[in-house]
Amino acid sequence: MRKISYKKGRKVQPTLLEYTGSHKSVKTELQLFVYDTDTITEFEKFHVDALESSFVPQKVNWLNVHGLNDTGIIQRIGDFLRVDAFMLSDILNTTKRTKLDEYHEVLFFNIKSLLPIEHSDNIQVEQISFLLKKDCLASFQEKRSDFFSHIRERLRMHSGIVREKGADYLLYLMLDAVMENFYITIENEEDNVEELINLSKSHSRPIVLEQIEKHRDNFNFLKRSIVPLRDSLYSIKTIKDDDVFNAIAHENYSFFDRLYQKSQELLEQIDYDMTTLDSASNFYFASQSNKMNEVMKTLTVVSVFFMPLTFIVGVYGMNFDHMPELHWKYGYFIILGVMLVLLLGMIIYFKKRKWF
């Protein structure tokens, strides 16, 4: 079970910037795209000192940050975009749940990107944060990844309508790309669960039950990650209804509605998969119980077969002088024959009744 770690006695000021993630060796690097319908300029190795001179009004400015260790760079970006300190703190605090905040014409959105770890039952977690202002989107990743490679190619090749839309549509594309990772993770979990169900039908080892519980924890973790995302996407509808936030064009709210519907579909799929896991768990216990019943049935049948034989042996094991059968010449063979006939008769009777 994944829990938020807490260090006793630690008191961090709300305005103090400190990266709490696990990628502490990743160097902070910046990439900038400045584009409109007709032109695009890409700065691959962008320096924070060039923010003032490189941002172009009336064009879309996408600043992508890889690595969050250099809090000085994060602070300078926040100062340039006029972002409140608590938003910058939430960008660096990876223990925070998915959330959406709108403050002073800035929309803050952070999301957990989940991907399966190859050859493992664990899930890789990375926090990605976004700051959206009019004509400007800043994205913050803990490390370099290929989540948005296809978006960069679409910008370079002028593919689709991304160059014709604003920064809000770019945010939609990036959120959609991150949500695709949820589908990949759930599909991977479903494949593992299917193998586990097949294994539970052929093996009754305790490791099967341990694996079932492991994947149940994974699905619960996925659900805990998607529920706040769904709530955040629903909150965008409130921003739309208030009609006070201008960074999202009115005609683009429908794209975020699609993301909300996707989050609903993901949660429904997780609920279905958890029901499947419950069925696998019930099947495991049912097979264990059935196996135990078969063992008890076999032991009971064997015991019943030997009960009358034990009775006969017990009778003739008594030390009485006047037992005429003890002095018969063929008494021993006669008793053995009687015991054999009795045993065969019971076997035939049990077979006819289909008791074994």
Beta strands, then each sheet from edge to edge (+ up, - down):
strand 1: 29-35
strand 2: 40-46
strand 3: 60-66
strand 4: 99-103
strand 5: 106-116
strand 6: 123-133
strand 7: 136-141
sheet 1: 2+ 1- 3+ 7+ 6- 5+ 4-
end
